């Protein structure tokens, strides 16, 4: 159900994580109003570091796709 490690593409990893989360939102795997998996869980799903996941989530929050609260859960808008 989840993607294999992201290292197969020539894009920066944080952009690949953004694509992964965006695709999950668009497909309904992460529906509006739902809580995203933790950064640790997303890091395990995607095969990247927690820092890389955090970078991607900050960018998606700036786009208005996510509602992030520091040291708390992240929700899909």
C-alpha positions as a printed NumPy array, in Angstrom:
array([[ 0.   ,  0.   ,  0.   ],
       [ 2.843,  2.376,  0.762],
       [ 5.598,  3.323, -1.624],
       [ 8.986,  1.702, -1.614],
       [12.025,  3.784, -0.667],
       [12.201,  6.944, -2.701],
       [15.828,  6.785, -3.726],
       [15.036,  5.689, -7.282],
       [14.265,  9.155, -8.699],
       [16.71 , 11.958, -9.517],
       [14.657, 14.569, -7.586],
       [15.486, 15.899, -4.12 ],
       [14.053, 13.557, -1.509],
       [11.887, 16.188,  0.176],
       [10.155, 16.827, -3.159],
       [ 9.546, 13.099, -3.555],
       [ 8.019, 12.97 , -0.06 ],
       [ 5.825, 15.955, -0.977],
       [ 4.639, 14.071, -4.066],
       [ 3.947, 10.975, -1.964],
       [ 1.837, 12.893,  0.58 ],
       [ 0.09 , 14.948, -2.128],
       [-0.771, 11.738, -4.003],
       [-2.151, 10.249, -0.779],
       [-4.344, 13.309, -0.283],
       [-5.562, 13.291, -3.887],
       [-6.297,  9.551, -3.825],
       [-8.21 ,  9.776, -0.553],
       [-5.718,  7.65 ,  1.355],
       [-5.217, 10.755,  3.528],
       [-8.727, 12.316,  3.381],
       [-9.523, 15.911,  4.316],
       [-9.715, 16.335,  8.086],
       [-7.753, 13.171,  8.8  ],
       [-4.558, 12.994, 10.8  ],
       [-1.439, 12.152,  8.819],
       [ 0.82 ,  9.387, 10.068],
       [ 3.61 , 10.654, 12.328],
       [ 6.802, 11.955, 10.788],
       [ 8.539,  8.819, 12.035],
       [ 5.932,  6.61 , 10.365],
       [ 6.155,  8.607,  7.121],
       [ 9.951,  8.342,  7.231],
       [ 9.676,  4.557,  7.532],
       [ 7.09 ,  4.393,  4.724],
       [ 9.232,  6.409,  2.351],
       [12.712,  5.31 ,  3.396],
       [14.006,  8.804,  4.19 ],
       [15.014, 10.678,  7.345],
       [12.56 , 12.328,  9.725],
       [14.156, 15.688,  8.863],
       [13.403, 15.13 ,  5.166],
       [ 9.757, 14.343,  5.997],
       [ 9.508, 17.43 ,  8.192],
       [10.903, 19.59 ,  5.388],
       [ 8.286, 18.217,  2.993],
       [ 5.432, 18.699,  5.471],
       [ 6.422, 22.309,  6.163],
       [ 6.331, 23.003,  2.435],
       [ 2.908, 21.334,  2.058],
       [ 1.589, 23.335,  5.022],
       [ 2.781, 26.551,  3.364],
       [ 0.794, 25.504,  0.274],
       [-2.277, 25.167,  2.473],
       [-2.673, 21.395,  2.136],
       [-1.845, 20.579,  5.761],
       [-2.512, 22.02 ,  9.193],
       [ 0.606, 21.485, 11.287],
       [ 0.985, 22.177, 14.964],
       [ 4.497, 22.105, 16.392],
       [ 5.211, 18.893, 18.319],
       [ 1.652, 17.727, 17.671],
       [-0.309, 16.025, 14.926],
       [-0.58 , 17.11 , 11.312],
       [-4.011, 17.166,  9.679],
       [-5.086, 17.297,  6.042],
       [-6.988, 20.489,  5.23 ]])
